[in-house]
Amino acid sequence: GEGEDIITIYSKISRSPFSGVVPIAVTNEIDGSKGVIATSPETIAPCIINGKSVFIRGVLPQELSKLNPLTLIQGDTLNLNDTNSAIIGKSLSERLNLKTGDKIILLSVLSEKYVQLQVKGVFQSHSSLDDEAIVPIYIGQWLRGVSYNEVTFVRAKINLEQTSANQLY
């Protein structure tokens, strides 16, 4: 989960946390559990931008910010209703030479879908997110080719004095 106090709930029948799907309803199941501070349902969609491999992370922006605070370097933050926008990490911005206002075409690797989005902002998180593009959750689900009732995984920030991954499991 990228931190001692962040856990990831994913499909136990998948080969890795990134290759399976879980019902988005898992978020509601653990949200009210003792010791759970915040939850973030997320969908990872491997895509191609300008011939380069990129991970797209579909999120609920408000919920993601509770787990991974993003420092905006340029542009604006992402909102759930930004149907034609993405924010990109600093490393991805540098690797693909992209800046705020640029238009990008995302070609999904897992489904025969693509979308054109505008870069709304560039952020830095000092985590692996810096090499990803972040989009509203439903765009990530669509690019991944899953239903709107499914996500790749749910991450949760927990209070280690009140609960543990084993207790939530």
N, C-alpha and C positions, 0 to 999 in steps of 0.2 A: 503493500500500500504506500510505499515511498516514505514511511516514517514509522517509528515505534508505536505511535498512537493512532495510526491509520491502517485499517484492515480492508481487504478486498474480498467480496463475496462473489464467487463465480461458479460456473457449472462444473461439478466434480466429474462429469463424464467427458469433458473436453481435455485436449492434450495440454493446453496452457490457459491462463486466464484470458488471453486475447482471442482464442479460437471458438469459444462456446457462447451460448446465450442463456440468460436467466429472465424469468418474468419480472417486469418492472415493479410488480406488486411486492417483491421482496423489500423494496425501499420502505413501504408502509409497515411491513412486518417488523423491521428492526428499528425504525424511526422512534418508536415510543419505548424501546427497551431501556432499562436502567443502564446508565453510563454512556449511552450514545449521545454525542454532542451534535453531530451533523451527518447527513448522508448525501451522496451524490451518485445518481444513476448515470452511467456513461456508456456510450457506444463507440467502439473503435472501428474505423473503416479504412483499410489500406487503400490508398489511391495513388494516382500518378498526376503530378503537376509539372508541366514543361519537361516531360520525359524523365523526371526524377521521382523516386519512391517517397511517399509522405504518409504519415499517420494522421487521420482526421479524427478528432475526438468530439462526438456529439454530447452536449451537456445541457443541464439547466444552469445557466451562468451564475445565478444567485447562490445556488448550492455549491458549485465548484469553488467559488471564492471563499467559502467557509473552511474548505480543506486545503486549498492552494491559493494563497493571496497572490494576485498577479499585479505587477507594477507596470503600468502603461507607459511606454516609451514615446509613442506617438499615436495620434488618432483618438478614437473613442472606444469605450468598453462595449462588449457585446450584450445585447438584450435578447430575450427569448423570442421576441417577434421580429427579429432581424432576418427575414426570409432570404435575403440576397447577400448576406454578409458573413465574413469570417474574421477572426483575429488570429494573428500568427505569432509564434514565438520568435525571439530575437535570433536564435541560431538558424531557424528556418528562413527567416527574412534575409539573413546574410548569405546562406547557402544558395537560395534561389534568386537573390538580388531583387527582392520584392519590397515595396513600401506601401504606406497607406494610400488608398485610392486606386491601386492597381487592380485590374480584373484578372481572375484566374479561372481556369477550367479544371475541375476535379474529375478525373476518370476513375471510377471504382474498379478495383481489382476483383472483388468478390461478386459483383452483380453487373449487369450490362446497363449501367446508369452513369450519367454524368450531370454536372451542374456548373453553371458559371456564377461565381460570387465575386464580390468586391472586398478587398482588404480594408476593413474598417479601422484596424489598429494593430500595433506591434507591441508585444508585452515581454516582460522578463519575469521568470519565476524561480530561477536557480534550481530547476528540476528538469526532468526529461520532457516536460511540457514545452520547454524552449525550442524543441525541434518538431513541434506539431502545429497543426492548424485547429482552432477551436470553432465549432459551429453550434447552432441550436440543436438540441437533442434529436428532433424529428428529421433534420437534414442528415445527421449521422446515421440514424436508423434506415432512412431511405437509401443512402449510399451503401450501407452494409447489406441491404436486401432482407432485413428482418421486419417483423410487424411492429407497429407502434406500441405494442404491449410487451416488447422484449428489449433488453439491453445486453451489452457484452458483459458487464459486471456492475456491481454497486460497491462504491467505496464508502467507508464510514470512519469518522473520527470518534475515538472513544476516550473516556476518562479511565486510565489504567488503574486508578484506585477503586473504581466502582465495578469494572467488568474486564473481561479479556476476550480474545478471539474464541477460545474454547467455550466460554460461557455462552456467547452469542450463537455458536454453532449448535 
